[in-house]
């Protein structure tokens, strides 16, 4: 029978996932991270930027929060409170996916892949995909040429996505590192964006740097999603579609530390 293990943390459950090794669901609750999340919201409001340096007066347009209120809409942000081996408190911060086209921003945890390798793989192929899009737009809809171009673009996009997924490396609290496709159970299709959410980025960075998480919180900042499912300033648990399938592995080993 599958068991459920819960870490002795307070407040609301934020992240969880099934672990095939332990045959149970590992979870991490908010703990004190929600208070840090509220502080981050206040900082974003005051600075109108995700630049975390309190001493910096410089305006970083590419780090401005203004675009989160436009057509691009808002974004999820995450906070992970941790302790070092010497019980020194550490707080980590993450944003989901890219921020205004940037994978890496000083003061925020990095993605689960080498950004240089990512660009070497994707830059040229993404241009090809965009060129196919232009050719498709200029072709007669449903004509043989139009159908052939759509098929080529779809094939190239699918191949590129598979190659991108191979770049992801997930580390858990047992010190184990696996490829994304090896963590997803039963060879299921990997949803686009898997591994790019705040929780995986935060937990991966903590595990790689020997930090012990004590709480995780994620909130939405900016214009609400079109569906209205995510509202500005509200806290949400990690998503079931993209996060739950990998969080069981990523949280494994945390309860025993």
Backbone torsions as a table, in degrees:
resi	resn	phi	psi	omega
1	UNK	NA	137.9	179.3
2	UNK	-70.4	137.1	-179.8
3	UNK	-108.5	166.5	177.2
4	UNK	-124.9	128.8	177.4
5	UNK	-112.5	133.9	179.1
6	UNK	-123.3	135.2	176.6
7	UNK	-76.8	147.4	-176.8
8	UNK	-75.9	65.3	179.1
9	UNK	-115.4	158.1	-177.4
10	UNK	-92.8	175.3	175.1
11	UNK	74.0	-150.6	-168.1
12	UNK	-97.4	143.1	176.7
13	UNK	-61.7	131.5	-178.7
14	UNK	-114.3	-39.2	-176.0
15	UNK	-136.8	139.6	177.4
16	UNK	-159.9	158.8	177.9
17	UNK	-171.6	153.5	-179.5
18	UNK	-78.0	134.5	178.8
19	UNK	-109.9	117.4	-178.0
20	UNK	-69.6	-30.0	179.7
21	UNK	-65.9	-44.9	-176.0
22	UNK	-94.6	-8.6	-176.7
23	UNK	53.3	45.8	177.4
24	UNK	-154.0	170.7	177.1
25	UNK	-98.4	117.0	175.1
26	UNK	-87.1	146.4	-178.7
27	UNK	-144.6	158.8	176.4
28	UNK	-138.2	132.5	-176.6
29	UNK	-101.3	176.0	-175.1
30	UNK	-66.1	-41.2	-176.3
31	UNK	55.8	-135.2	-180.0
32	UNK	-87.6	0.2	-175.7
33	UNK	-68.1	-26.1	-179.6
34	UNK	-62.9	-38.7	177.8
35	UNK	-62.8	-39.7	177.1
36	UNK	-66.6	-35.2	177.7
37	UNK	-64.2	-41.9	177.7
38	UNK	-64.2	-37.1	176.5
39	UNK	-64.8	-39.2	179.3
40	UNK	-65.7	-39.9	177.3
41	UNK	-59.6	-44.3	178.3
42	UNK	-61.6	-39.9	179.9
43	UNK	-66.1	-42.5	178.3
44	UNK	-64.0	-38.7	177.9
45	UNK	-63.0	-43.7	-175.5
46	UNK	-72.5	-42.3	-174.7
47	UNK	-87.2	-24.4	-173.4
48	UNK	54.2	36.4	-178.6
49	UNK	-159.8	153.5	176.7
50	UNK	-93.6	9.1	176.2
51	UNK	-65.9	122.3	-171.4
52	UNK	-89.5	-8.4	-178.6
53	UNK	-73.6	115.4	-177.6
54	UNK	-67.9	-22.8	-176.4
55	UNK	-89.9	-8.8	-175.3
56	UNK	-85.0	128.4	176.3
57	UNK	-104.0	-4.4	-177.3
58	UNK	-69.5	139.1	178.8
59	UNK	-88.5	123.1	177.0
60	UNK	-108.5	98.5	-174.5
61	UNK	-59.3	-38.5	-178.7
62	UNK	-72.4	-10.3	177.1
63	UNK	-107.4	6.3	-179.7
64	UNK	-64.9	148.1	176.3
65	UNK	-88.5	-1.1	-176.2
66	UNK	-59.3	-39.7	-176.1
67	UNK	-69.1	-15.3	177.7
68	UNK	-71.8	-9.9	179.4
69	UNK	-107.4	4.6	-179.9
70	UNK	-101.7	-150.8	-177.1
71	UNK	-63.2	-30.9	-179.9
72	UNK	-67.7	-23.2	-179.6
73	UNK	66.2	-174.9	-171.9
74	UNK	-78.0	-175.1	-173.9
75	UNK	-148.4	154.1	175.0
76	UNK	-82.7	140.1	174.2
77	UNK	-124.8	151.3	-177.7
78	UNK	-134.5	151.5	178.3
79	UNK	-132.0	130.6	177.6
80	UNK	-123.1	117.6	174.6
81	UNK	-89.4	138.6	-174.8
82	UNK	-140.3	168.5	170.6
83	UNK	-127.4	142.9	172.6
84	UNK	-79.9	177.1	176.9
85	UNK	-61.6	-22.7	179.0
86	UNK	-94.9	12.9	179.7
87	UNK	64.7	28.6	174.7
88	UNK	-86.6	127.1	-179.2
89	UNK	-67.8	138.2	176.6
90	UNK	-136.4	137.6	176.8
91	UNK	-118.0	128.3	178.6
92	UNK	-108.8	149.3	-178.7
93	UNK	-127.9	146.7	179.2
94	UNK	-146.9	151.8	168.3
95	UNK	-119.1	151.3	-178.8
96	UNK	-75.2	141.6	176.7
97	UNK	59.5	-137.0	176.5
98	UNK	-97.6	156.2	171.8
99	UNK	-111.1	108.4	179.3
100	UNK	53.2	42.8	177.9
101	UNK	86.2	4.2	-177.6
102	UNK	-113.2	129.5	175.9
103	UNK	-83.0	-31.0	-175.3
104	UNK	-121.9	129.1	175.8
105	UNK	-135.5	132.7	-178.4
106	UNK	-55.3	132.6	178.8
107	UNK	94.0	-9.2	179.5
108	UNK	-117.0	145.4	-176.9
109	UNK	-65.6	149.7	-177.8
110	UNK	-80.2	171.9	175.9
111	UNK	-73.0	-179.0	-175.9
112	UNK	-89.8	21.0	-179.3
113	UNK	-147.5	166.1	175.9
114	UNK	-77.3	117.7	-174.6
115	UNK	-64.6	-36.7	178.2
116	UNK	-62.5	-43.7	178.1
117	UNK	-65.8	-38.2	178.9
118	UNK	-59.1	-48.0	-178.6
119	UNK	-67.6	-37.4	177.8
120	UNK	-61.4	-33.7	-179.6
121	UNK	-79.2	-41.5	-166.8
122	UNK	-98.2	-29.5	-170.6
123	UNK	-55.1	-50.6	-177.9
124	UNK	-67.7	-44.1	-176.3
125	UNK	-68.3	-33.0	177.5
126	UNK	-67.2	-33.8	175.0
127	UNK	-64.9	-40.8	177.6
128	UNK	-61.4	-43.1	-180.0
129	UNK	-62.7	-41.4	178.2
130	UNK	-65.5	-37.7	178.2
131	UNK	-64.5	-39.2	175.6
132	UNK	-60.4	-39.0	179.1
133	UNK	-61.7	-40.5	178.3
134	UNK	-65.9	-41.2	179.2
135	UNK	-65.5	-38.6	178.6
136	UNK	-63.7	-43.0	-179.8
137	UNK	-63.8	-29.5	-178.5
138	UNK	-88.5	-5.1	-177.6
139	UNK	-96.0	158.9	177.0
140	UNK	-69.7	121.7	-179.2
141	UNK	-54.5	133.7	176.4
142	UNK	71.4	7.6	174.1
143	UNK	-76.0	162.9	178.3
144	UNK	-55.0	-41.1	-179.9
145	UNK	-65.6	-41.8	179.8
146	UNK	-62.6	-44.7	179.5
147	UNK	-65.4	-40.2	-179.7
148	UNK	-65.7	-41.2	179.5
149	UNK	-65.6	-40.6	178.2
150	UNK	-63.3	-39.0	179.3
151	UNK	-66.5	-42.3	179.2
152	UNK	-63.5	-43.6	-180.0
153	UNK	-64.3	-42.3	179.8
154	UNK	-63.0	-43.5	179.9
155	UNK	-63.7	-44.3	179.8
156	UNK	-64.2	-41.5	-179.9
157	UNK	-64.4	-42.4	-179.8
158	UNK	-66.5	-40.6	178.6
159	UNK	-65.1	-42.6	179.6
160	UNK	-62.8	-42.0	-179.3
161	UNK	-63.3	-39.9	177.4
162	UNK	-63.8	-40.4	179.0
163	UNK	-67.2	-36.7	177.7
164	UNK	-64.8	-44.3	-179.9
165	UNK	-59.6	-30.0	180.0
166	UNK	-69.6	-15.9	180.0
167	UNK	-79.9	-22.7	-174.0
168	UNK	-72.7	135.8	175.9
169	UNK	-127.7	125.2	-177.7
170	UNK	-111.2	128.3	179.2
171	UNK	-115.0	135.5	179.0
172	UNK	-109.8	-173.8	-173.2
173	UNK	-88.9	9.1	166.1
174	UNK	-95.9	-2.8	-178.1
175	UNK	84.1	14.1	179.9
176	UNK	-90.1	138.9	177.1
177	UNK	-122.7	129.5	-179.6
178	UNK	-134.3	160.7	173.3
179	UNK	-75.7	153.2	-179.5
180	UNK	-55.6	-45.7	-176.9
181	UNK	-67.2	-19.4	178.3
182	UNK	-86.3	-14.2	179.6
183	UNK	-90.2	-35.2	178.2
184	UNK	-65.7	124.2	-173.2
185	UNK	-76.1	146.4	170.7
186	UNK	60.9	26.7	175.7
187	UNK	62.8	26.1	-179.3
188	UNK	-66.3	153.8	177.7
189	UNK	-62.6	136.2	-178.6
190	UNK	-87.1	117.5	179.2
191	UNK	-62.4	142.3	176.9
192	UNK	-57.7	132.8	179.8
193	UNK	93.1	-2.0	178.1
194	UNK	-61.6	129.8	-178.7
195	UNK	92.8	-7.7	-178.1
196	UNK	-97.4	-6.6	-179.9
197	UNK	-74.0	169.1	-175.1
198	UNK	-63.7	-46.7	-174.8
199	UNK	-57.9	-50.6	178.8
200	UNK	-61.0	-39.4	-179.7
201	UNK	-64.5	-43.3	-179.2
202	UNK	-67.7	-47.2	-178.4
203	UNK	-65.8	-38.5	179.4
204	UNK	-62.8	-44.4	-179.6
205	UNK	-65.5	-40.5	179.2
206	UNK	-63.7	-45.9	-178.6
207	UNK	-63.2	-41.2	-178.5
208	UNK	-69.6	-23.4	-177.5
209	UNK	-109.6	18.4	174.4
210	UNK	56.1	41.5	175.9
211	UNK	-102.7	147.2	-178.4
212	UNK	-105.3	105.4	179.9
213	UNK	-64.2	138.5	176.8
214	UNK	-118.1	-12.4	179.1
215	UNK	-172.6	146.7	-178.7
216	UNK	-135.7	131.4	177.3
217	UNK	-135.2	143.6	175.9
218	UNK	-132.4	135.4	179.5
219	UNK	-135.4	159.3	179.8
220	UNK	-100.6	134.6	-178.7
221	UNK	-128.7	125.4	177.5
222	UNK	117.7	-166.3	-178.9
223	UNK	-62.9	133.8	-175.8
224	UNK	-58.6	155.3	177.8
225	UNK	-64.3	158.2	-178.3
226	UNK	-57.8	-36.0	-179.7
227	UNK	-76.5	-15.5	-177.3
228	UNK	80.6	7.3	-177.2
229	UNK	-72.9	-23.4	179.5
230	UNK	-125.2	124.7	-176.3
231	UNK	-113.9	149.2	-179.3
232	UNK	-56.2	131.7	174.9
233	UNK	79.9	0.6	-178.9
234	UNK	-93.0	144.8	178.3
235	UNK	-93.6	143.0	-177.9
236	UNK	-137.0	152.4	173.3
237	UNK	-75.3	160.9	177.6
238	UNK	-60.6	146.1	-172.9
239	UNK	-70.5	151.3	-179.3
240	UNK	-79.6	-35.2	-173.9
241	UNK	-69.4	-48.7	-172.7
242	UNK	-103.4	-31.3	-174.5
243	UNK	-91.8	-46.9	-176.0
244	UNK	-52.7	-39.6	-179.0
245	UNK	-64.4	-19.1	-178.3
246	UNK	-114.6	-16.2	-175.9
247	UNK	-71.4	-26.5	176.3
248	UNK	-60.1	-45.1	176.8
249	UNK	-66.6	-44.8	-174.0
250	UNK	-67.6	-31.2	179.4
251	UNK	-85.4	-9.9	-176.9
252	UNK	-61.7	130.1	-179.7
253	UNK	98.2	-14.4	-177.3
254	UNK	-70.2	-39.3	-175.8
255	UNK	-64.1	-25.8	-175.8
256	UNK	-93.8	-1.7	-177.1
257	UNK	-86.5	NA	NA
